[in-house]
Amino acid sequence: MNPILGSRGAVVAPHTLASQAGLDVLREGGNAIEATIAVAATLAVVYPHMTGIGGDGFWLLHAPGQGVSSIDACGATGAGVTRALYGELESIPWRGPLAANTVAGTVSGWGAAYDYSRSRWGGRLPFARLLESAIRYAKEGFPVTHSQEENTRAKLNDLIDQPGFARTFLNQGQVPAYGQRHRFPVLATTLEQLARAGADDFYRGELARQIGADLAAIGSPVTGADLARHQAQIKPPLHLRLSDATLYNMAPPTQGLASLLILGIYDRIRQTGWNPDNVEGPAQTGASCGGGGGLRRAYGSCRRAGAPSGGLDRGWRRPAQRRQRSSMVTQRNVRFETGRST
């Protein structure tokens, strides 16, 4: 590995315009939370095939001298979402109004993080400043990337008949081509309202009323009342003590638990020479966890008890015991704890 070193802060995002938005905030004296809000808002515009304000958000927050906190900005299902709603369907549809059955929590995470920044990290930039780049690109346009063009083309048949898709994500009925300027004028209006009224407006203000009406018009089971009930939660994260570090991740409903399980297993069975750049460690870890697939596989296959629960005893590092026990690594081999909320 050849990490890039610097002394004035760094911002990493999957799109350069979003990274630049965050870096601009840092250079104006903003903190990491404020920069992250700017990054997330900008990504919702310039990286629309991968993220947006209709999803959920999860944050891990830490500053020197403070404990680690998390923000769970995951929206619940609407109160009207029941088994009967889906009639004879065997599963929830992937597309369409009935697929839109949970509250979009992302914006509540921005609001909770912004409040945390001001109360705990000395944040001072206005919320509106953090949305400036996103609003500008949504109004004036941004260059389409290869991945946006390719993803839009790949999903076109699935999405072309969905309400609002064509007028939002296509240019005059055509897939936007690489390098073309694309705009989201309605999203710009939404972001401008958030800049004026704050993140809470998305759930209990004018925006909430408009969103509730739009959802009702297309037949989504999520209502304005569901939006009004939603609140992002600040709570302690899961943490796992390894032999030489403590790892933190989000509690369910995320896959944070699964990732900690896998890393805990790796910590117990790793040998000299294993590192992120070779395949042996990850492959062995995946094998001992029944393949290390999704959350169900990691949490299901790996929870069959084979060793006593507790801390990471050094016995798991002895070669003979590793050989005996590597196939018995389970959920109970590692201890997950939650600390105090800070």
FENDA-V993105 format. One record per backbone hydrogen bond with DSSP energy under -0.5 kcal/mol. CO is the residue of the C=O (numbers start at 1). NH is the residue of the N-H. If there is no record, write none. Layout:
co->{CO | CO}
nh->{NH | NH}
//
This chain:
co->{15 | 15 | 16 | 17 | 18 | 19 | 20 | 21 | 22 | 23 | 24 | 25 | 25 | 26 | 31 | 32 | 33 | 34 | 35 | 36 | 37 | 38 | 39 | 40 | 42 | 42 | 43 | 45 | 47 | 47 | 52 | 55 | 55 | 57 | 59 | 61 | 63 | 69 | 70 | 70 | 71 | 71 | 72 | 73 | 73 | 76 | 78 | 80 | 82 | 82 | 83 | 84 | 86 | 96 | 96 | 97 | 99 | 100 | 101 | 103 | 103 | 105 | 105 | 106 | 106 | 107 | 108 | 109 | 110 | 111 | 112 | 113 | 114 | 115 | 116 | 116 | 117 | 117 | 126 | 126 | 127 | 127 | 128 | 129 | 131 | 132 | 133 | 134 | 135 | 136 | 137 | 138 | 142 | 144 | 145 | 146 | 147 | 148 | 149 | 150 | 151 | 152 | 153 | 155 | 156 | 159 | 162 | 164 | 165 | 165 | 166 | 169 | 170 | 171 | 174 | 177 | 180 | 180 | 182 | 184 | 185 | 186 | 187 | 188 | 189 | 190 | 191 | 192 | 193 | 194 | 198 | 199 | 200 | 200 | 201 | 201 | 205 | 206 | 207 | 208 | 209 | 210 | 211 | 212 | 213 | 214 | 215 | 215 | 216 | 223 | 224 | 225 | 226 | 227 | 233 | 233 | 235 | 237 | 238 | 239 | 240 | 240 | 245 | 247 | 249 | 251 | 255 | 256 | 257 | 258 | 259 | 260 | 261 | 262 | 263 | 264 | 265 | 265 | 266 | 271 | 275 | 279 | 280 | 281 | 282 | 283 | 284 | 285 | 286 | 287 | 289 | 294 | 295 | 296 | 297 | 297 | 298 | 300 | 301 | 302 | 303 | 311 | 313 | 314 | 315 | 318 | 319 | 320 | 321 | 322 | 325 | 326 | 330 | 331 | 334 | 335 | 337}
nh->{18 | 19 | 20 | 21 | 22 | 23 | 24 | 25 | 26 | 27 | 28 | 28 | 30 | 29 | 35 | 36 | 37 | 38 | 39 | 40 | 41 | 42 | 43 | 44 | 45 | 46 | 47 | 48 | 50 | 51 | 55 | 105 | 106 | 73 | 71 | 69 | 66 | 61 | 72 | 235 | 59 | 73 | 233 | 57 | 75 | 103 | 81 | 82 | 85 | 86 | 86 | 87 | 89 | 99 | 100 | 100 | 101 | 222 | 78 | 75 | 105 | 108 | 109 | 109 | 110 | 111 | 112 | 113 | 114 | 115 | 116 | 117 | 118 | 119 | 120 | 121 | 121 | 123 | 129 | 130 | 130 | 131 | 131 | 132 | 135 | 136 | 137 | 138 | 139 | 140 | 141 | 184 | 182 | 179 | 149 | 150 | 151 | 152 | 153 | 154 | 155 | 156 | 156 | 159 | 160 | 162 | 165 | 168 | 168 | 169 | 170 | 176 | 172 | 174 | 171 | 180 | 144 | 182 | 142 | 188 | 189 | 190 | 191 | 192 | 193 | 194 | 195 | 196 | 197 | 198 | 201 | 202 | 203 | 204 | 205 | 208 | 209 | 210 | 211 | 212 | 213 | 214 | 215 | 216 | 217 | 218 | 219 | 220 | 219 | 227 | 228 | 229 | 230 | 230 | 72 | 235 | 70 | 339 | 249 | 337 | 242 | 247 | 242 | 240 | 238 | 254 | 259 | 260 | 261 | 262 | 263 | 264 | 265 | 266 | 267 | 268 | 268 | 269 | 270 | 274 | 278 | 283 | 284 | 285 | 286 | 287 | 288 | 289 | 291 | 290 | 292 | 298 | 299 | 300 | 301 | 302 | 302 | 303 | 304 | 331 | 305 | 313 | 316 | 317 | 318 | 322 | 323 | 324 | 325 | 326 | 328 | 329 | 333 | 334 | 336 | 241 | 239}
//
